[in-house]
Amino acid sequence: MRYWLFKSEPTSFSIDDLRLRPRQREHWDGVRNFQARNMLRDEIKTEDAVLFYHSSCQPPGVAGIAKVVKNGYPDHTAWDMRSSHYDPRSSPEKPIWYMVDIEFVEKFSSLITLEEIKKQPRLKNMLINRKGNRLSITPLTPEEWRVIVAMAAKKAG
């Protein structure tokens, strides 16, 4: 099992949106970066654990946990002209973009903010802390996963 951080703008799709979905599952679509696409297609697998991160909001931070329930497959929103994720270069015959399905596991009682993450010495090497990192999906080490989950448990009391 591997660990990942998936970023989403909560105005587009939040941890609560996932929690309230039928069966608490949804496909993770709309990734339009080749490095993140490669992770979705080749590396992220069923049962991998996901920290669900709210980005482009105040404050940004980890909102909860999900798990991968379906390996990477072609992102059909890329060839749907009505979708905001449409890409005319992609087609069912020659897909460019990929997605996985995730399932809700837990919403943290309070956000683990980016500021808190940056203050934690054991998280200093997390990719989210690097200037210029704009990837919507980043790998985590098992230690980074444990530290964040422990921070959430401590805040929950």
C-alpha positions in Angstrom: 0.0 0.0 0.0 1.2 3.5 -0.8 0.1 6.9 0.5 -0.9 10.0 -1.4 -2.1 13.5 -1.0 -4.9 14.5 -3.4 -5.7 18.3 -3.7 -9.1 19.6 -4.5 -10.6 23.1 -4.3 -13.5 22.7 -1.9 -15.7 24.9 -4.0 -15.4 22.3 -6.8 -15.3 19.1 -4.8 -14.8 18.8 -1.0 -14.4 16.0 1.5 -18.1 16.6 2.3 -19.1 16.1 -1.3 -17.3 12.8 -1.2 -18.9 11.9 2.1 -22.4 12.6 0.8 -22.0 10.7 -2.5 -23.9 7.4 -3.0 -21.8 4.7 -1.5 -19.4 7.5 -0.6 -17.4 6.9 -3.8 -16.5 9.1 -6.7 -14.0 9.2 -9.6 -11.1 11.6 -9.3 -11.3 13.3 -12.7 -10.0 16.4 -14.3 -6.3 16.0 -13.7 -4.5 17.7 -16.6 -0.9 17.4 -15.7 1.2 14.7 -17.2 3.2 13.9 -14.1 0.0 13.5 -12.0 -1.6 11.6 -14.9 1.3 9.1 -14.9 0.8 8.5 -11.1 -3.0 7.9 -11.7 -2.3 5.6 -14.6 0.7 3.7 -13.3 1.3 4.0 -9.6 -1.9 4.6 -7.6 -3.6 1.3 -6.9 -6.6 -0.1 -5.1 -6.4 0.1 -1.3 -3.8 3.0 -1.4 -4.6 5.6 1.2 -5.3 9.2 0.4 -5.1 12.4 2.4 -7.9 14.7 1.0 -6.4 18.2 0.9 -8.5 21.4 0.4 -6.5 23.8 -1.7 -7.1 27.4 -3.0 -9.0 28.3 0.1 -8.3 29.9 3.4 -6.9 28.1 5.2 -5.7 25.2 3.0 -5.1 21.9 4.6 -5.9 18.2 5.0 -9.6 17.7 5.6 -9.7 13.9 5.9 -9.0 10.4 4.5 -10.1 8.5 1.5 -8.9 5.2 -0.1 -8.5 4.2 -3.7 -11.1 1.7 -4.8 -10.4 1.4 -8.5 -7.1 1.5 -10.4 -6.4 4.1 -13.0 -8.6 4.1 -16.2 -9.3 6.7 -19.0 -10.8 9.9 -17.8 -14.0 10.1 -19.9 -14.6 13.8 -19.0 -11.7 14.6 -21.4 -13.8 13.6 -24.5 -17.1 15.1 -23.2 -17.5 18.5 -24.9 -19.9 19.6 -22.2 -17.3 19.0 -19.4 -15.1 21.7 -18.0 -12.3 19.0 -18.3 -12.8 18.5 -22.1 -9.6 18.0 -24.1 -10.0 17.7 -27.9 -6.7 15.8 -28.1 -8.1 12.9 -26.1 -10.5 10.3 -27.3 -11.9 6.9 -26.2 -9.6 5.3 -28.8 -6.5 7.3 -27.7 -7.0 8.5 -24.1 -4.6 11.0 -22.7 -5.9 11.5 -19.2 -6.6 9.0 -16.4 -8.5 8.9 -13.2 -9.1 6.6 -10.2 -12.1 6.0 -8.0 -11.9 6.9 -4.3 -14.0 6.2 -1.3 -14.6 8.3 1.8 -13.0 7.0 5.0 -12.9 9.8 7.5 -13.4 13.6 7.9 -11.1 15.1 10.4 -12.7 17.0 13.3 -10.7 20.0 12.2 -8.4 20.8 9.3 -4.7 20.1 9.5 -3.6 23.4 8.0 -0.7 23.9 5.7 0.7 26.3 8.3 0.6 23.4 10.9 2.2 21.1 8.4 5.0 23.6 7.7 5.7 23.9 11.5 6.0 20.2 12.0 9.8 19.3 11.6 9.0 15.7 10.7 7.0 17.0 7.6 9.7 19.4 6.3 10.3 17.3 3.2 6.7 16.9 2.2 6.2 17.9 -1.4 3.3 20.2 -0.4 5.9 22.4 1.4 8.0 23.0 -1.7 7.8 26.4 -3.3 6.3 26.1 -6.8 4.8 22.7 -6.2 1.4 22.8 -8.0 0.8 19.1 -8.5 -2.7 18.0 -7.5 -1.4 14.6 -6.5 1.7 13.9 -4.6 3.2 10.8 -2.9 3.6 10.6 0.8 6.0 8.6 2.9 4.5 6.3 5.5 6.1 8.6 8.2 4.4 11.7 6.7 1.1 9.8 6.7 1.5 8.7 10.3 2.4 12.2 11.5 -0.6 13.9 9.8 -3.0 11.2 11.1 -1.6 11.6 14.6 -2.0 15.4 14.3 -5.6 14.9 13.4 -6.2 12.5 16.3 -4.5 14.9 18.8 -6.7 17.8 17.6 -9.8 15.6 17.9 -8.9 15.1 21.6 
